[in-house]
Amino acid sequence: MFLRHLPFLRAVTYYAFTAFGGPQGHMGMMIKTFVEKRHDVTEEELLEYNAFCQMMPGPSSTQTVMLIAMKRGGVPLAILSLLLWIMPAVLIMSAFSFLITYIDTRNIQTTVFKYIQPMSVGFVCYAAARMMKNSIKHVATIGIMTGCLLVTLVLHQPWVFPALLVVAGVISNFSDKRIPDPQHKPKKINWMNLWLFGALFLVAGALSLLARTNNWQNAPLFNLFENFYRFGTIVFGGGQALQYLMLLQFVTRPRALGMEPVVTTPELLTGFGIVQAVPGPVFSVCAYAGGLAMHHFGYGVGGQLFGSILATIAVFLPSTLLLFFFFPIYQKLKQHVIIYRALEGINAAIVGIMWASGIILFQTMDFEWTNLVVVAITFAILNFTKIPAPYVVIGWLLLGYTLNK
């Protein structure tokens, strides 16, 4: 299996090193890599995968990559692709947890990564424009896209994304002219994934409670696993919601109990700033936070390095188990007329959310004419040339280093 899928795994590795801009920016590179260049999935399939993952807890772009891999080689290839996808970001963020006291992270962001954020906006705009061609076909879908764009701009809340998808699916069901196409036989539902997810959730919570109340020697490790497993279970809306929960768990809650914060607010905010300039999933910030949470216990086994590894496993594990359980169910459900009709509205909503995400991402930058130029050039290169997406990223990195060092 490994040899047969080696070209695909190589593509996932390149993608992992060059996918900047969070979930919305990642979609633009997925289109260039897995749709246009490799033809692993169609654009309609990619949009459907992404819409499904938006309704799941956890990192949506990571889950989308796994679904692409599942189509090609089943669960084993999906797990291998997951490891390749998260590895570069996790290694970088783990290293930053060791180096944070010795480096000037602001200097790095304003030199090498100066043009990465506007470049990411260009990727978002490209993905949204491409998806409009297949998803926005009549007045109803235009209305859904526009409404979702405006609501997302006004309400910056994690619950907005799944709520908009549900509302859009209900609206698109008012048409009775569409029926499902014949589908391939859906895969068998593996209930073990759900039982394992639930068992780990309960056991992690129980062991964390026992470790705290009985002052176990390794109590911080049990607490760390439970914290990040819970984050991976309940976080919708990506990095924004994750940041809030981590601040609440590691800063606000200890202070309310009269204890020192596990990780300080400046340290957490610095980590979320760094992860914006790192390729790969935003959830890789958990490797950074897990390392910092354990730095009082040394650098090796049972200490900072182990904290980074444990936090990474804990935060990605629940969403992986839930994905493997719910996607076969979704494949069966979408053969029903109601779910099939809902997909049209959901796809239109995703396009609106992506346009809004591009606008919000651009607003977070300093308003400089160079940023607007970078957005326009990136969009033009992606839309009108066949230059591979990784080369676009490397070009902006080199330009940032050359002009701002």
TORMI-842339 format. One record per residue (C-alpha): chain; x, y, z; residue in three letters. Coordinates in Angstrom, 1 decimal. Each point is the difference from the previous one (the first is absolute). Example, Ala and Ser with C-alpha at 12.3 -4.5 7.8 and 13.67 -1.06 7.14 Angstrom:
BEGIN
NODE, A, 12.3, -4.5, 7.8, ALA
NODE, A, 1.4, 3.4, -0.7, SER
This chain:
BEGIN
NODE, A, 0.0, 0.0, 0.0, MET
NODE, A, 2.8, 2.4, 0.9, PHE
NODE, A, 1.7, -0.4, -3.4, LEU
NODE, A, -3.2, 0.3, -1.9, ARG
NODE, A, -1.0, 3.2, 1.7, HIS
NODE, A, 3.5, 1.5, 0.2, LEU
NODE, A, -0.7, 2.8, -2.4, PRO
NODE, A, -3.1, 1.0, 2.0, PHE
NODE, A, 2.0, -0.1, 3.3, LEU
NODE, A, 2.7, 2.1, -1.6, ARG
NODE, A, -2.7, 2.6, -1.1, ALA
NODE, A, -1.4, 0.0, 3.6, VAL
NODE, A, 3.5, 0.7, 1.3, THR
NODE, A, 0.6, 2.9, -2.4, TYR
NODE, A, -3.4, 1.3, 1.0, TYR
NODE, A, 0.8, -0.2, 3.7, ALA
NODE, A, 3.1, 2.2, -0.4, PHE
NODE, A, -1.7, 2.6, -2.1, THR
NODE, A, -3.6, 0.3, 1.1, ALA
NODE, A, -0.3, 3.3, 1.8, PHE
NODE, A, -3.1, 2.1, 1.0, GLY
NODE, A, -2.1, -2.3, 2.1, GLY
NODE, A, -2.9, -2.1, -1.2, PRO
NODE, A, -1.3, 2.5, -2.6, GLN
NODE, A, 3.5, 0.6, -1.5, GLY
NODE, A, 0.6, -3.8, 0.0, HIS
NODE, A, -3.0, -0.5, -2.3, MET
NODE, A, 1.6, 2.0, -2.8, GLY
NODE, A, 3.1, -2.2, 0.1, MET
NODE, A, -2.1, -3.1, 0.2, MET
NODE, A, -1.7, 1.0, -3.2, ILE
NODE, A, 3.4, 0.6, -1.7, LYS
NODE, A, 1.6, -3.2, 1.3, THR
NODE, A, -2.7, -2.7, 0.3, PHE
NODE, A, -2.5, 1.2, -2.6, VAL
NODE, A, 1.8, 1.7, -2.8, GLU
NODE, A, 3.4, -1.6, 0.1, LYS
NODE, A, -0.6, -3.5, 1.3, ARG
NODE, A, -3.7, -0.6, -0.6, HIS
NODE, A, -0.4, -1.9, 3.3, ASP
NODE, A, -3.4, 1.5, 0.5, VAL
NODE, A, -2.4, 2.2, -2.0, THR
NODE, A, -0.7, 3.5, 1.0, GLU
NODE, A, -3.5, -1.0, 1.0, GLU
NODE, A, 1.3, -2.8, 2.2, GLU
NODE, A, 2.5, 2.3, 1.7, LEU
NODE, A, -2.7, 2.6, 0.7, LEU
NODE, A, -2.3, -2.8, 1.4, GLU
NODE, A, 2.8, -1.3, 2.2, TYR
NODE, A, 0.8, 3.4, 1.3, ASN
NODE, A, -3.7, 0.7, 0.8, ALA
NODE, A, -0.3, -3.2, 1.9, PHE
NODE, A, 3.2, 0.7, 2.0, CYS
NODE, A, -1.3, 3.5, 0.9, GLN
NODE, A, -2.8, -1.7, 1.9, MET
NODE, A, 2.5, -2.2, 2.0, MET
NODE, A, 2.0, 1.1, 3.0, PRO
NODE, A, 3.8, 0.3, -0.5, GLY
NODE, A, 2.2, 1.3, -2.8, PRO
NODE, A, -2.0, 0.0, -3.2, SER
NODE, A, 2.9, 0.3, -2.5, SER
NODE, A, 1.6, -3.0, 1.7, THR
NODE, A, -3.1, -2.1, -0.3, GLN
NODE, A, -0.5, 1.0, -3.6, THR
NODE, A, 3.5, -1.3, -0.9, VAL
NODE, A, -0.8, -3.2, 1.8, MET
NODE, A, -3.2, -0.4, -2.0, LEU
NODE, A, 1.9, 0.5, -3.3, ILE
NODE, A, 2.4, -2.7, 1.2, ALA
NODE, A, -2.9, -2.3, 1.0, MET
NODE, A, -1.4, 0.2, -3.5, LYS
NODE, A, 3.3, -1.2, -1.4, ARG
NODE, A, 1.1, -2.6, 2.6, GLY
NODE, A, -2.4, -0.3, 2.9, GLY
NODE, A, 0.7, 0.5, 3.7, VAL
NODE, A, 3.7, -1.1, -0.1, PRO
NODE, A, 0.9, 2.6, -2.6, LEU
NODE, A, -2.1, 2.6, 1.8, ALA
NODE, A, 2.0, -0.6, 3.2, ILE
NODE, A, 3.3, 0.2, -1.8, LEU
NODE, A, -1.0, 3.2, -1.8, SER
NODE, A, -1.1, 1.5, 3.4, LEU
NODE, A, 3.5, -0.6, 1.4, LEU
NODE, A, 1.8, 1.5, -3.0, LEU
NODE, A, -2.4, 3.0, -0.1, TRP
NODE, A, 0.4, 0.9, 3.7, ILE
NODE, A, 3.7, -0.9, 0.4, MET
NODE, A, 1.7, 3.1, -1.3, PRO
NODE, A, -2.2, 2.4, 1.9, ALA
NODE, A, 0.2, -2.0, 3.2, VAL
NODE, A, 3.8, -0.2, -0.2, LEU
NODE, A, 0.3, 3.8, -0.6, ILE
NODE, A, -2.4, 0.9, 2.8, MET
NODE, A, 1.6, -2.4, 2.4, SER
NODE, A, 3.4, 1.6, -0.7, ALA
NODE, A, -1.5, 3.4, 0.6, PHE
NODE, A, -1.1, -1.1, 3.5, SER
NODE, A, 3.7, -0.6, 0.8, PHE
NODE, A, 1.3, 3.2, -1.8, LEU
NODE, A, -2.7, 2.5, 1.1, ILE
NODE, A, 2.2, 1.6, 2.6, THR
NODE, A, 2.9, 0.4, -2.4, TYR
NODE, A, -1.4, 1.3, -3.2, ILE
NODE, A, -1.7, 3.1, -1.3, ASP
NODE, A, -3.2, -1.4, -1.6, THR
NODE, A, -1.2, 3.4, -1.1, ARG
NODE, A, 3.2, 0.4, -2.1, ASN
NODE, A, -0.6, -3.3, -1.7, ILE
NODE, A, -3.6, 0.9, -0.9, GLN
NODE, A, 1.0, 3.4, -1.5, THR
NODE, A, 2.9, -1.4, -2.2, THR
NODE, A, -0.3, -3.6, -1.4, VAL
NODE, A, -3.8, -0.2, 0.5, PHE
NODE, A, -0.9, 3.6, -0.9, LYS
NODE, A, -1.9, -0.9, -3.2, TYR
NODE, A, -1.4, -3.3, 1.2, ILE
NODE, A, -3.3, 1.4, 1.5, GLN
NODE, A, -1.0, 2.0, -3.1, PRO
NODE, A, 1.1, -3.0, -2.1, MET
NODE, A, -2.5, -2.1, 2.1, SER
NODE, A, -2.8, 2.4, -0.8, VAL
NODE, A, 0.8, -0.5, -3.7, GLY
NODE, A, -0.3, -3.7, 0.5, PHE
NODE, A, -3.4, 0.5, 1.8, VAL
NODE, A, -1.3, 2.2, -2.8, CYS
NODE, A, 1.1, -2.5, -2.7, TYR
NODE, A, -1.7, -2.9, 1.8, ALA
NODE, A, -3.2, 2.0, 0.5, ALA
NODE, A, 0.0, 1.2, -3.7, ALA
NODE, A, 0.5, -3.6, -1.3, ARG
NODE, A, -2.7, -1.4, 2.2, MET
NODE, A, -2.5, 2.7, -1.0, MET
NODE, A, 0.1, -1.5, -3.6, LYS
NODE, A, -1.5, -3.3, 1.2, ASN
NODE, A, -2.0, 1.0, 3.0, SER
NODE, A, -1.7, 3.3, -0.8, ILE
NODE, A, -2.4, -0.7, -2.8, LYS
NODE, A, -3.2, 1.9, 0.6, HIS
NODE, A, -1.6, 2.7, 2.2, VAL
NODE, A, -0.5, -2.2, 3.0, ALA
NODE, A, 3.6, -1.0, 0.3, THR
NODE, A, 1.1, 3.6, -0.6, ILE
NODE, A, -2.2, 1.0, 2.9, GLY
NODE, A, 1.4, -2.7, 2.3, ILE
NODE, A, 3.6, 0.9, -0.9, MET
NODE, A, -0.7, 3.8, 0.6, THR
NODE, A, -1.8, -0.6, 3.3, GLY
NODE, A, 2.7, -2.3, 1.4, CYS
NODE, A, 2.7, 2.5, -1.1, LEU
NODE, A, -1.8, 2.8, 1.9, LEU
NODE, A, -0.8, -2.1, 3.1, VAL
NODE, A, 3.6, -1.2, 0.3, THR
NODE, A, 1.3, 3.5, -0.3, LEU
NODE, A, -2.3, 1.3, 2.8, VAL
NODE, A, 0.2, -3.0, 2.4, LEU
NODE, A, 3.5, -1.3, 0.6, HIS
NODE, A, -1.2, -2.9, 2.1, GLN
NODE, A, 1.1, -3.7, -0.3, PRO
NODE, A, -3.7, -1.2, 0.0, TRP
NODE, A, -0.8, 2.1, -3.1, VAL
NODE, A, 1.6, -2.5, -2.5, PHE
NODE, A, -2.0, -3.1, 0.8, PRO
NODE, A, -3.2, 2.0, 0.6, ALA
NODE, A, 0.3, 1.7, -3.4, LEU
NODE, A, 0.5, -3.4, -1.7, LEU
NODE, A, -3.1, -1.4, 1.6, VAL
NODE, A, -2.1, 3.1, -0.9, VAL
NODE, A, 1.3, -0.1, -3.6, ALA
NODE, A, -0.9, -3.7, -0.3, GLY
NODE, A, -3.5, 0.6, 1.2, VAL
NODE, A, -0.5, 2.9, -2.4, ILE
NODE, A, 1.2, -2.0, -3.0, SER
NODE, A, -2.5, -2.8, 0.8, ASN
NODE, A, -2.9, 2.1, -1.2, PHE
NODE, A, 0.7, -1.1, -3.5, SER
NODE, A, -1.6, -3.4, -0.9, ASP
NODE, A, 1.7, -0.3, -3.5, LYS
NODE, A, 3.2, -1.7, 1.1, ARG
NODE, A, 0.4, -3.7, 0.8, ILE
NODE, A, 3.1, -1.9, 1.0, PRO
NODE, A, 2.2, -1.7, -2.7, ASP
NODE, A, 0.6, -3.7, 0.4, PRO
NODE, A, 2.8, -0.5, 2.5, GLN
NODE, A, 2.7, -2.6, 0.5, HIS
NODE, A, -0.6, -2.3, 2.9, LYS
NODE, A, 1.0, 1.9, 3.2, PRO
NODE, A, 2.7, -1.4, 2.2, LYS
NODE, A, -0.9, -1.9, 3.1, LYS
NODE, A, -0.4, 2.0, 3.2, ILE
NODE, A, 2.7, -0.8, 2.6, ASN
NODE, A, -1.6, 0.4, 3.4, TRP
NODE, A, 3.4, -0.6, 1.7, MET
NODE, A, 1.1, 3.5, -0.9, ASN
NODE, A, -2.9, 1.5, 2.0, LEU
NODE, A, 0.4, -2.4, 3.0, TRP
NODE, A, 3.8, 0.8, 0.1, LEU
NODE, A, -0.7, 3.7, -0.2, PHE
NODE, A, -2.5, -0.1, 2.9, GLY
NODE, A, 2.2, -2.3, 2.1, ALA
NODE, A, 3.0, 2.2, -0.4, LEU
NODE, A, -2.1, 3.1, 0.9, PHE
NODE, A, -1.3, -1.6, 3.2, LEU
NODE, A, 3.3, -1.7, 1.1, VAL
NODE, A, 2.0, 3.2, -0.7, ALA
NODE, A, -2.4, 2.0, 2.2, GLY
NODE, A, 0.0, -2.6, 2.8, ALA
NODE, A, 3.8, -0.3, 0.1, LEU
NODE, A, 0.5, 3.7, -0.1, SER
NODE, A, -2.4, 0.4, 3.0, LEU
NODE, A, 1.7, -2.8, 1.9, LEU
NODE, A, 3.4, 1.4, -0.7, ALA
NODE, A, -0.9, 3.5, 1.3, ARG
NODE, A, -1.8, -1.2, 3.1, THR
NODE, A, 2.6, -2.5, 1.0, ASN
NODE, A, 3.0, 2.1, -1.0, ASN
NODE, A, 1.5, -2.7, -2.3, TRP
NODE, A, 3.6, 0.6, -1.0, GLN
NODE, A, -0.8, 0.1, -3.7, ASN
NODE, A, -3.3, 1.9, 0.5, ALA
NODE, A, 1.0, 2.8, -2.5, PRO
NODE, A, 0.2, -2.5, -2.8, LEU
NODE, A, -3.5, -1.4, 0.7, PHE
NODE, A, -1.4, 3.5, 0.2, ASN
NODE, A, 1.8, 1.0, -3.2, LEU
NODE, A, -1.4, -2.9, -2.0, PHE
NODE, A, -3.6, 0.6, 1.3, GLU
NODE, A, 0.2, 3.7, -0.8, ASN
NODE, A, 1.1, -0.4, -3.6, PHE
NODE, A, -2.2, -3.0, -0.6, TYR
NODE, A, -3.0, 2.2, 1.1, ARG
NODE, A, 1.2, 2.8, -2.2, PHE
NODE, A, 0.0, -2.3, -3.0, GLY
NODE, A, -3.5, -1.2, 0.9, THR
NODE, A, -1.8, 3.2, 0.5, ILE
NODE, A, 1.8, 2.6, -2.2, VAL
NODE, A, -2.0, 1.3, -3.0, PHE
NODE, A, 1.1, 2.9, -2.0, GLY
NODE, A, 3.8, -0.6, -0.1, GLY
NODE, A, 2.7, 2.0, 1.7, GLY
NODE, A, -2.1, 2.8, 1.4, GLN
NODE, A, -2.1, -2.4, 2.2, ALA
NODE, A, 3.1, -1.9, 0.9, LEU
NODE, A, 1.8, 3.1, 1.2, GLN
NODE, A, -2.9, 0.9, 2.2, TYR
NODE, A, -0.2, -3.4, 1.6, LEU
NODE, A, 3.8, -0.2, 0.6, MET
NODE, A, 0.0, 3.5, 1.7, LEU
NODE, A, -2.9, -1.1, 2.1, LEU
NODE, A, 1.6, -3.3, 1.0, GLN
NODE, A, 3.6, 1.0, 0.5, PHE
NODE, A, -0.3, 3.6, 1.2, VAL
NODE, A, -3.4, 1.0, 1.3, THR
NODE, A, -1.0, -3.2, 1.8, ARG
NODE, A, 3.3, -0.3, 2.0, PRO
NODE, A, -0.1, 3.6, 1.0, ARG
NODE, A, -3.6, -0.4, 1.2, ALA
NODE, A, 1.2, -2.9, 2.3, LEU
NODE, A, 2.9, 2.1, 1.3, GLY
NODE, A, 2.7, -1.8, -2.0, MET
NODE, A, 2.6, 1.0, -2.5, GLU
NODE, A, -1.0, -0.2, -3.7, PRO
NODE, A, 1.2, -3.2, -1.7, VAL
NODE, A, 0.9, 2.2, -3.0, VAL
NODE, A, 0.0, 3.8, 0.1, THR
NODE, A, -2.2, 2.1, -2.2, THR
NODE, A, 3.0, 1.6, -1.9, PRO
NODE, A, 1.4, -3.5, -0.7, GLU
NODE, A, -3.3, -1.3, -1.4, LEU
NODE, A, -0.6, 3.1, -2.1, LEU
NODE, A, 3.6, -0.2, -1.3, THR
NODE, A, -0.7, -3.6, -1.0, GLY
NODE, A, -3.2, 0.9, -1.9, PHE
NODE, A, 2.0, 2.7, -1.8, GLY
NODE, A, 2.7, -2.4, -1.0, ILE
NODE, A, -2.3, -2.7, -1.2, VAL
NODE, A, -1.5, 2.5, -2.5, GLN
NODE, A, 3.4, 0.1, -1.7, ALA
NODE, A, 0.5, -3.8, 0.0, VAL
NODE, A, -1.3, -2.3, -2.7, PRO
NODE, A, -2.4, -2.8, 1.0, GLY
NODE, A, -2.9, -0.2, 2.4, PRO
NODE, A, -0.7, 2.8, 2.6, VAL
NODE, A, -0.5, -2.7, 2.5, PHE
NODE, A, 3.7, -0.6, 0.0, SER
NODE, A, 0.2, 2.8, 2.6, VAL
NODE, A, -1.0, -2.7, 2.5, CYS
NODE, A, 3.5, -1.5, -0.4, ALA
NODE, A, 1.4, 3.4, 1.0, TYR
NODE, A, -2.4, 0.4, 3.0, ALA
NODE, A, 0.5, -3.6, 1.1, GLY
NODE, A, 3.7, 0.5, 0.1, GLY
NODE, A, -0.2, 3.3, 2.0, LEU
NODE, A, -2.4, -1.6, 2.4, ALA
NODE, A, 2.6, -2.7, 0.9, MET
NODE, A, 3.2, 2.1, -0.1, HIS
NODE, A, 0.3, 0.1, 3.8, HIS
NODE, A, 0.6, -3.8, -0.1, PHE
NODE, A, 3.1, 0.1, -2.3, GLY
NODE, A, 0.5, -0.5, -3.7, TYR
NODE, A, -0.2, -3.7, -0.5, GLY
NODE, A, -2.1, -3.0, 0.9, VAL
NODE, A, -2.9, 1.2, 2.3, GLY
NODE, A, 0.9, 3.6, -0.8, GLY
NODE, A, -0.3, 2.6, -2.7, GLN
NODE, A, 0.6, -2.3, -3.0, LEU
NODE, A, -2.4, -2.6, 1.3, PHE
NODE, A, -2.5, 2.8, 0.6, GLY
NODE, A, 0.1, 1.1, -3.6, SER
NODE, A, -0.5, -3.6, -1.2, ILE
NODE, A, -2.8, -0.8, 2.4, LEU
NODE, A, -1.9, 3.2, -0.8, ALA
NODE, A, 0.3, -0.6, -3.7, THR
NODE, A, -1.4, -3.6, 0.3, ILE
NODE, A, -2.8, 1.1, 2.3, ALA
NODE, A, -1.3, 2.9, -2.1, VAL
NODE, A, 0.0, -1.9, -3.4, PHE
NODE, A, -1.2, -3.4, 1.3, LEU
NODE, A, -3.7, 0.8, 0.8, PRO
NODE, A, -0.8, 1.8, -3.4, SER
NODE, A, 1.7, -2.9, -1.8, THR
NODE, A, -2.1, -2.7, 1.7, LEU
NODE, A, -3.2, 2.0, -0.5, LEU
NODE, A, 0.9, 0.5, -3.7, LEU
NODE, A, 0.4, -3.7, -0.6, PHE
NODE, A, -3.3, -0.7, 1.7, PHE
NODE, A, -2.2, 2.7, -1.4, PHE
NODE, A, 1.1, 0.2, -3.6, PHE
NODE, A, -1.4, -3.4, -1.0, PRO
NODE, A, -3.3, 1.0, 1.7, ILE
NODE, A, 0.1, 3.3, -2.0, TYR
NODE, A, 0.5, -2.0, -3.2, GLN
NODE, A, -3.1, -2.0, 0.7, LYS
NODE, A, -2.1, 3.0, 1.0, LEU
NODE, A, 0.9, 2.1, -3.0, LYS
NODE, A, -1.8, -2.5, -2.2, GLN
NODE, A, -3.3, 1.2, 1.6, HIS
NODE, A, -1.7, 2.9, -1.9, VAL
NODE, A, 0.1, 2.4, 3.0, ILE
NODE, A, 3.7, -0.3, 0.5, ILE
NODE, A, 0.8, 0.1, -3.7, TYR
NODE, A, -2.0, 3.2, -0.5, ARG
NODE, A, 1.7, 1.5, 3.1, ALA
NODE, A, 3.4, -0.4, -1.6, LEU
NODE, A, -0.7, 2.8, -2.6, GLU
NODE, A, -0.7, 2.5, 2.8, GLY
NODE, A, 2.9, -1.2, 2.1, ILE
NODE, A, 2.4, 0.4, -2.9, ASN
NODE, A, -1.2, 3.5, -0.6, ALA
NODE, A, 0.4, 0.8, 3.7, ALA
NODE, A, 3.6, -1.2, -0.1, ILE
NODE, A, 0.8, 2.4, -2.8, VAL
NODE, A, -1.5, 2.9, 1.9, GLY
NODE, A, 1.9, -0.9, 3.1, ILE
NODE, A, 3.2, -0.2, -2.0, MET
NODE, A, -0.5, 3.4, -1.5, TRP
NODE, A, -0.6, 1.4, 3.5, ALA
NODE, A, 3.1, -1.8, 1.3, SER
NODE, A, 2.1, 1.7, -2.6, GLY
NODE, A, -1.4, 3.4, 0.9, ILE
NODE, A, 0.6, -0.6, 3.7, ILE
NODE, A, 3.5, -1.3, -0.6, LEU
NODE, A, 0.8, 3.1, -2.0, PHE
NODE, A, -1.4, 2.3, 2.7, GLN
NODE, A, 2.4, -1.5, 2.6, THR
NODE, A, 3.0, 1.3, -2.0, MET
NODE, A, 1.5, 3.5, 0.0, ASP
NODE, A, -1.6, 1.8, -2.9, PHE
NODE, A, 2.9, 0.4, -2.5, GLU
NODE, A, -0.2, 0.2, -3.7, TRP
NODE, A, 2.6, -2.8, -0.3, THR
NODE, A, -2.4, -2.4, 1.7, ASN
NODE, A, -2.7, 0.7, -2.6, LEU
NODE, A, 2.5, -0.6, -2.7, VAL
NODE, A, 1.1, -3.3, 1.4, VAL
NODE, A, -3.7, -1.1, 0.2, VAL
NODE, A, -0.6, 1.0, -3.6, ALA
NODE, A, 3.2, -1.6, -1.3, ILE
NODE, A, -0.6, -3.3, 1.9, THR
NODE, A, -3.5, -0.2, -1.3, PHE
NODE, A, 1.1, 0.7, -3.6, ALA
NODE, A, 2.8, -2.6, 0.1, ILE
NODE, A, -2.4, -2.7, 1.4, LEU
NODE, A, -2.8, 0.9, -2.4, ASN
NODE, A, 1.8, 0.6, -3.3, PHE
NODE, A, 3.1, -2.1, 0.2, THR
NODE, A, 1.0, -3.6, 0.7, LYS
NODE, A, 2.7, 0.8, 2.5, ILE
NODE, A, -0.2, -2.5, 2.8, PRO
NODE, A, -1.2, 1.4, 3.3, ALA
NODE, A, 3.2, -0.9, 2.0, PRO
NODE, A, 2.0, 2.1, -2.4, TYR
NODE, A, -2.2, 3.0, 0.7, VAL
NODE, A, 0.5, -0.4, 3.7, VAL
NODE, A, 3.8, -0.4, -0.3, ILE
NODE, A, 0.1, 3.1, -2.3, GLY
NODE, A, -1.6, 2.2, 2.6, TRP
NODE, A, 2.1, -1.4, 2.8, LEU
NODE, A, 3.2, 0.8, -1.9, LEU
NODE, A, -1.2, 3.4, -1.0, LEU
NODE, A, -0.9, 0.8, 3.7, GLY
NODE, A, 3.5, -1.1, 1.1, TYR
NODE, A, 1.8, 1.9, -2.7, THR
NODE, A, -1.8, 3.3, 0.3, LEU
NODE, A, -0.5, 0.2, 3.8, ASN
NODE, A, 3.1, -1.6, 1.5, LYS
